[in-house]
Structure formats: structure tokens, C-alpha cells
Amino acid sequence: MDRREPECGARYVYAVVRPGAAAERLAGLTGVAGLPVRLVETDRLAAAVSDVPAEEYSEESLKLRLEDLDWVEATARAHHAVIEALGSGGAVLPLRLATVYHSDDRVRDLLREREEEFGALLTRLAGHLEWGVKIYALPEAPAPAPVGATTGAASGRDYLRQRRAAREHREDAWLAAARVGERIDRELAGLVADTRRYRPQEGRLAELSALPGVNVANVAYLVAVDDADRFRALVQEIAAEDPRVRVDVTGPWAPYSFASGAS
């Protein structure tokens, strides 16, 4: 094994894998800033890294770069592409975006110090991928006509009745979405290996979606590769039963949500 250190630079670390076949999946692959990806190995683990300029990836530089949305987007895409390539042939343990170490030796220290933990996570994640399920209430109802509107003045009583109907429509949609979420969890209980729940998307993230609805549940599921078709079909079947609810299924992804111990 060639353990010679590159002469300068830092190491941008993407993920931890088992050594061996992982090297083949990195052949010709580039990562952040278009830089080649290679493995730093110990006897039992390997980390996928790129050699990056130390001054551009120092702690202070990264603080500034992480405020640059264009840089974050480009880096996240490259980071994800490397992890997807690694995960195409076996278990992969994604590390957090912009994880940087000073040298190969520091990366090896990380692998040795956390060998048992990383090994257990890789064993647990083997043969599994992550799926996302977002549940949306569709609460839109016709807005009540304003009192005195020139298009046919509605009485104050009619206006209040319309306001009440709109409120009840929203509440019904939220209750329907909650019931769909509960049923999905119940039906999936014996199928998924693990679950992570996140705050519903709101604010800027919600505004980026062109589709209607208010996000009321945002869940990641760890699913065996062999169960993926059954998982997706079951969620879509439940989602189709209530027109007041929209359910988006995304994936499969590398198991980012279930590799939290690696960050």
C-alpha cells in the first residue's frame, strides 16, 4: 500500500467505506472543485478524499465560503456525487459537508480512533438506502368575499359563514394529513429499518416548491434495497386515498440521515 503523503494541501473527506472494491468506483471520478478523489486506508476502513489547497479550506476560509450559496450548492453537488458513486457498490458512511483534515495521517487517526463505531455503522447500513417522505396538507379554499364587494355585496353574516367554512376546510386538511402520516408509519412499521423525523419545511425552503400545500411531516426512512419497490408502492397507495393530502416520495439516497454518528 502506498502511504506517501502528498507534498502540500489539506484533505477534503467525503465518506468512510470498506477498503477494496471502493477504489474501482472512484476511477476517474472528480469531487469538489473538479479535483480527483482517492482513498486513504487503514487495515479495515478507508476514507474517500480530495487533496485541496490548505489556504482555501482552512477553518476561517470555510466560514466565509459557507456563506456563499453558489459555493455551497456546487460543493454539495460534488460531495453528493462522490458519495453516490461509492454507494453504488456497497455500504457508505457519508460525512458532513466540508469535513477537512490537515493530512492523510490525521484522516487515518480518525479511522483508527473510531474504527469500531464506523464499522458497526457500515454493517448496519449495508444493503439499505434512504427514502424521504414529505406530507402536505392542501388547505386552499375559496377566500370569503369582502363585505360590500361590488361583485355582489355579501352580508356580514355571509362573510363570517365563509370565513368559518374556509377555516374548517384548512383544519380538515391538516387532520387528514396527520391521519395519512399515522397510517404510513403504521403500515411501514415492519418494513423499514429505521426512521428520522425532521421539522416540516417552511420559510425559504417551502417557497422554493412550485407545488401547492403546507408541509406538515418530513420523514426519512432507512429501507432495505430489496424492499424498495414495496415501500414506494405502499406509500403511494396510501397517499392516493385522500385528495386533501399530497405525499412526495424522494430517493433512493445514500443513508445521510442514518450516518449521524460519523459527523
TIFIKOL-737881 format. One line per field, with one value per residue (C-alpha): residue number from 0; z, y, x. Coordinates in steps of 0.25 Angstrom, whole numbers, m for minus. Layout:
<zamars>
kefi <- c(NUM, ...)
Z <- c(Z, ...)
Y <- c(Y, ...)
X <- c(X, ...)
</zamars>
This chain:
<zamars>
kefi <- c(0, 1, 2, 3, 4, 5, 6, 7, 8, 9, 10, 11, 12, 13, 14, 15, 16, 17, 18, 19, 20, 21, 22, 23, 24, 25, 26, 27, 28, 29, 30, 31, 32, 33, 34, 35, 36, 37, 38, 39, 40, 41, 42, 43, 44, 45, 46, 47, 48, 49, 50, 51, 52, 53, 54, 55, 56, 57, 58, 59, 60, 61, 62, 63, 64, 65, 66, 67, 68, 69, 70, 71, 72, 73, 74, 75, 76, 77, 78, 79, 80, 81, 82, 83, 84, 85, 86, 87, 88, 89, 90, 91, 92, 93, 94, 95, 96, 97, 98, 99, 100, 101, 102, 103, 104, 105, 106, 107, 108, 109, 110, 111, 112, 113, 114, 115, 116, 117, 118, 119, 120, 121, 122, 123, 124, 125, 126, 127, 128, 129, 130, 131, 132, 133, 134, 135, 136, 137, 138, 139, 140, 141, 142, 143, 144, 145, 146, 147, 148, 149, 150, 151, 152, 153, 154, 155, 156, 157, 158, 159, 160, 161, 162, 163, 164, 165, 166, 167, 168, 169, 170, 171, 172, 173, 174, 175, 176, 177, 178, 179, 180, 181, 182, 183, 184, 185, 186, 187, 188, 189, 190, 191, 192, 193, 194, 195, 196, 197, 198, 199, 200, 201, 202, 203, 204, 205, 206, 207, 208, 209, 210, 211, 212, 213, 214, 215, 216, 217, 218, 219, 220, 221, 222, 223, 224, 225, 226, 227, 228, 229, 230, 231, 232, 233, 234, 235, 236, 237, 238, 239, 240, 241, 242, 243, 244, 245, 246, 247, 248, 249, 250, 251, 252, 253, 254, 255, 256, 257, 258, 259, 260, 261, 262)
Z <- c(0, m4, 9, 3, 7, m4, m2, 2, 4, 12, 11, 8, 13, 7, 13, 20, 13, 14, 6, m6, m17, m14, m21, m34, m32, m31, m44, m52, m42, m38, m26, m20, m29, m40, m32, m33, m22, m15, m3, 10, 16, 29, 30, 32, 27, 16, 14, 1, 0, m9, m8, m7, m5, 10, 10, 3, 12, 25, 37, 34, 19, 21, 30, 18, 7, 15, 14, m1, m6, m20, m14, m4, m16, m25, m13, m8, m23, m24, m10, m13, m26, m19, m8, m19, m27, m14, m10, m24, m20, m5, 9, 10, 22, 17, 25, 27, 16, 17, 26, 25, 31, 30, 25, 22, 35, 42, 34, 37, 52, 51, 44, 55, 67, 62, 55, 64, 63, 48, 45, 53, 45, 32, 35, 39, 27, 17, 7, 11, 5, 10, 5, 8, 10, 11, 15, 11, 15, 3, 11, 0, 0, m7, 0, 6, m1, 5, 11, 2, m10, m23, m29, m21, m7, 3, 17, 29, 33, 19, 21, 35, 29, 18, 28, 37, 25, 20, 34, 35, 21, 26, 39, 32, 22, 34, 41, 28, 26, 41, 39, 26, 33, 44, 35, 27, 40, 44, 31, 29, 44, 39, 27, 30, 38, 44, 44, 45, 47, 43, 45, 33, 23, 24, 20, 8, 7, 5, m4, m14, m17, m28, m23, m14, 0, 14, 19, 32, 32, 27, 30, 25, 25, 24, 15, 10, m5, m7, 0, m8, m18, m7, 1, m10, m15, m1, 2, m12, m9, 4, m2, m13, m4, 1, m9, 3, 4, m4, m2, m8, m8, m11, m13, m12, m6, 1, 16, 21, 32, 38, 38, 48, 57, 46, 46)
Y <- c(0, 14, 23, 34, 48, 58, 69, 80, 83, 78, 66, 68, 56, 51, 38, 25, 11, m2, m3, m12, m10, 4, 9, 3, 12, 25, 22, 35, 42, 56, 63, 77, 88, 77, 70, 55, 46, 35, 26, 28, 14, 6, m9, m9, 5, 15, 29, 36, 49, 60, 68, 83, 95, 97, 112, 111, 101, 106, 108, 123, 121, 111, 120, 130, 120, 114, 128, 127, 120, 117, 111, 103, 98, 94, 87, 80, 74, 69, 64, 56, 51, 44, 38, 33, 27, 20, 15, 9, m3, m5, 2, 16, 25, 40, 50, 65, 75, 82, 72, 75, 69, 74, 61, 47, 43, 51, 44, 31, 35, 37, 24, 17, 24, 22, 8, 1, 11, 13, m2, m4, 7, 1, m13, m7, 1, m10, m13, m1, 13, 25, 30, 43, 45, 59, 60, 73, 78, 84, 95, 104, 108, 120, 133, 139, 151, 164, 171, 181, 176, 182, 168, 165, 170, 159, 162, 161, 148, 142, 147, 141, 128, 127, 130, 119, 109, 113, 111, 97, 93, 96, 89, 77, 77, 77, 66, 58, 60, 55, 43, 39, 41, 32, 21, 22, 20, 8, 1, 3, m2, m16, m11, 0, m2, 12, 26, 40, 52, 66, 79, 82, 91, 106, 119, 120, 105, 104, 116, 108, 98, 101, 91, 94, 90, 92, 83, 76, 64, 62, 48, 39, 24, 14, 3, m10, m9, m22, m15, m2, m5, m10, 3, 12, 5, 5, 20, 24, 15, 22, 36, 34, 31, 46, 58, 67, 62, 61, 52, 53, 41, 44, 35, 26, 33, 29, 28, 42, 43, 30, 33, 43, 37, 39, 54)
X <- c(0, 5, 5, 13, 8, 4, 14, 4, m11, m22, m31, m46, m53, m66, m69, m64, m65, m59, m46, m44, m55, m57, m45, m51, m63, m54, m46, m47, m56, m55, m60, m60, m54, m52, m41, m38, m43, m35, m35, m27, m27, m25, m26, m41, m46, m44, m48, m50, m43, m38, m25, m30, m22, m20, m22, m35, m40, m35, m45, m46, m47, m59, m67, m67, m69, m81, m88, m87, m99, m93, m81, m89, m98, m86, m79, m91, m94, m79, m80, m93, m87, m75, m84, m94, m82, m77, m91, m94, m86, m87, m89, m84, m84, m86, m78, m83, m81, m67, m61, m46, m33, m19, m12, m14, m9, m20, m30, m24, m24, m39, m42, m34, m40, m54, m52, m62, m72, m71, m70, m83, m90, m85, m90, m104, m105, m101, m112, m120, m123, m130, m144, m151, m166, m172, m187, m194, m208, m216, m223, m227, m242, m249, m246, m258, m264, m261, m273, m278, m271, m276, m278, m290, m289, m289, m295, m287, m293, m290, m276, m274, m280, m270, m259, m263, m264, m250, m245, m251, m246, m232, m234, m240, m228, m218, m225, m225, m210, m208, m216, m209, m195, m200, m205, m192, m184, m193, m192, m177, m174, m170, m163, m153, m141, m141, m147, m143, m152, m149, m156, m166, m160, m165, m160, m150, m149, m164, m165, m155, m166, m176, m186, m197, m199, m193, m182, m187, m178, m163, m158, m146, m147, m136, m141, m134, m131, m140, m152, m151, m162, m171, m168, m171, m184, m189, m187, m193, m205, m208, m205, m215, m227, m229, m230, m227, m213, m201, m189, m176, m166, m152, m140, m133, m121, m109, m113, m109, m119, m115, m100, m101, m90, m80, m81)
</zamars>
